[in-house]
Amino acid sequence: MKYTLCLFALLCSLLSVAQKNVIDEVVWVVGDEAILRSDVEKYRVNYGSQLKGNPYCVIPEQLAVQKLFLHQAVIDSISVTDAEVNQYVDNSINEKILMAGSKEKLEEYMKMPMVQIREEFFDQCKNDLTAMRMREQLTSDIKVTPAEVRRYFKDLPEDSLPLIPTQVEVQILVLQPRIPQAEIDRVKGLLRDYTERINNGTTSFSTLARLYSEDPGSARQGGELPYMGKGELDPGFANVAFGLTDSKKVSKIAQSEFGFHIIQLIDKRGDKLKCRHILKRPEVAQADIDSALVILDSITNDIKSEKISFEDAVRLASDDKDTRYNRGILSNMKETGETTTRFEMSELSAFSSELARVVEGLEVGELSKPFTMINTKGKTVCAIARLKNRTMTHRASITEDFQVMKEVVEGKKGEEAIQNWIKEKQKSTYIRINPDWRDCDFQYEGWIK
């Protein structure tokens, strides 16, 4: 999970009370930033068993590398928004609440309220994200050719080749259960009520968003979204949002693929807009779900009896515009920006846990029974799936898994670029290490000058 990099900050805060009794000292200085003994101790208690080598050498060096990234991020104007940080903070805290058993138990263990818990590690989490963003920029221009990939893997023994997990290709036919007009009117009525309360000053837009918006990512931030261009937003949402000119006004009701919204302008910068919104989704009645499942059952029978092919059924009946004209084949958008039709099972589960459970029990070419799932827009839909292909776990080959092998080589070149950058950065950065902390076999030799 992306927010994992912030868990160190939260785990550090779990020991903050005990650490207050430790006499602190500055052990390293990098630029104008200090690394304290307490920083090292917090990391050691939580991750010392996972580290190779002397933790009093490895940990301060890792923290020092982060200081270099943060310093460069300031120079290059690399930053992360509070909304991004808060999303990771929320996810991390939710995970720790599950571990503790309840919010109250977590507060009791840490001897502080939840507001203070957030404050305890917000800055560290922001630093982690900023450093990650800086690393991404430093390696963003790295490219490798097919010849470089072949050369890298040419002489590697087979057991050193990347292990490719089981991957599947899936086709899907989706029906959206009918939403009665009365339910749509109910949702619009709620949004009109919110608008009236905002306009008469009874309640702020941000408060209502926190209480009632069904967009979990932005609701915590009072409905606030980051600066976005028109092409980054759903067309129905964008057309209304970019028509706003007065930050005190609330928009008319906008309809998007996600549901219905009211929107308030915050700021415009060039061709980008910052706004807040409240999302409400119509509820789907069980009777309408059952009706959609009956239709899908009939379609399934027609496919099995060869009255119609799966591909033609998708084209004629599917409500999913992303797959309707692609023979129902799901596309997997990787974090690298690459789009593929292959999913590892963990990726398919992240796309839809319901779909992953269904596909796991299918043979290649087999059609599933109708089922319900939550789609990527957060809506309840009904579907049938067909397993188009399954590639079992195997060692990578240049013919079948070129993209994976290319990413390995790009990763190696990226690490080399980062290491060279760190060595150069050491030469131009003021660094002082407490004499008691110098007797180390550092990964980078340039710390002690």
Sequence and secondary structure as in RCSB ss.txt:
>XXXX:A:sequence
MKYTLCLFALLCSLLSVAQKNVIDEVVWVVGDEAILRSDVEKYRVNYGSQLKGNPYCVIPEQLAVQKLFLHQAVI
DSISVTDAEVNQYVDNSINEKILMAGSKEKLEEYMKMPMVQIREEFFDQCKNDLTAMRMREQLTSDIKVTPAEVR
RYFKDLPEDSLPLIPTQVEVQILVLQPRIPQAEIDRVKGLLRDYTERINNGTTSFSTLARLYSEDPGSARQGGEL
PYMGKGELDPGFANVAFGLTDSKKVSKIAQSEFGFHIIQLIDKRGDKLKCRHILKRPEVAQADIDSALVILDSIT
NDIKSEKISFEDAVRLASDDKDTRYNRGILSNMKETGETTTRFEMSELSAFSSELARVVEGLEVGELSKPFTMIN
TKGKTVCAIARLKNRTMTHRASITEDFQVMKEVVEGKKGEEAIQNWIKEKQKSTYIRINPDWRDCDFQYEGWIK
>XXXX:A:secstr
 GGGGGHHHHHHHHTHHHHTTS   EEEEETTEEEEHHHHHHHHHHHGGG SS HHHHHHHHHHHHHHHHHHHHH
TT    HHHHHHHHHHHHHHHHHHHSSHHHHHHHHTS HHHHHHHHHHHHHHHHHHHHHHHHHTTT    HHHHH
HHHHT  GGGS EE  EEEEEEEEE     HHHHHHHHHHHHHHHHHHHTTSS HHHHHHHH S HHHHTTTTB 
  EEGGGS HHHHHHHTT   TTS    EEETTEEEEEEEEEEETTEEEEEEEEE     HHHHHHHHHHHHHHH
HHHHTTSS HHHHHHHH   TTTTTTTTB  EE TTS EES EEHHHHHHH HHHHHHHHT  TT B   EEEE 
TTS EEEEEEEEEEEE SEE  TTT HHHHHHHHHHHHHHHHHHHHHHHHHHTS EEE GGG  S  SSGGG  
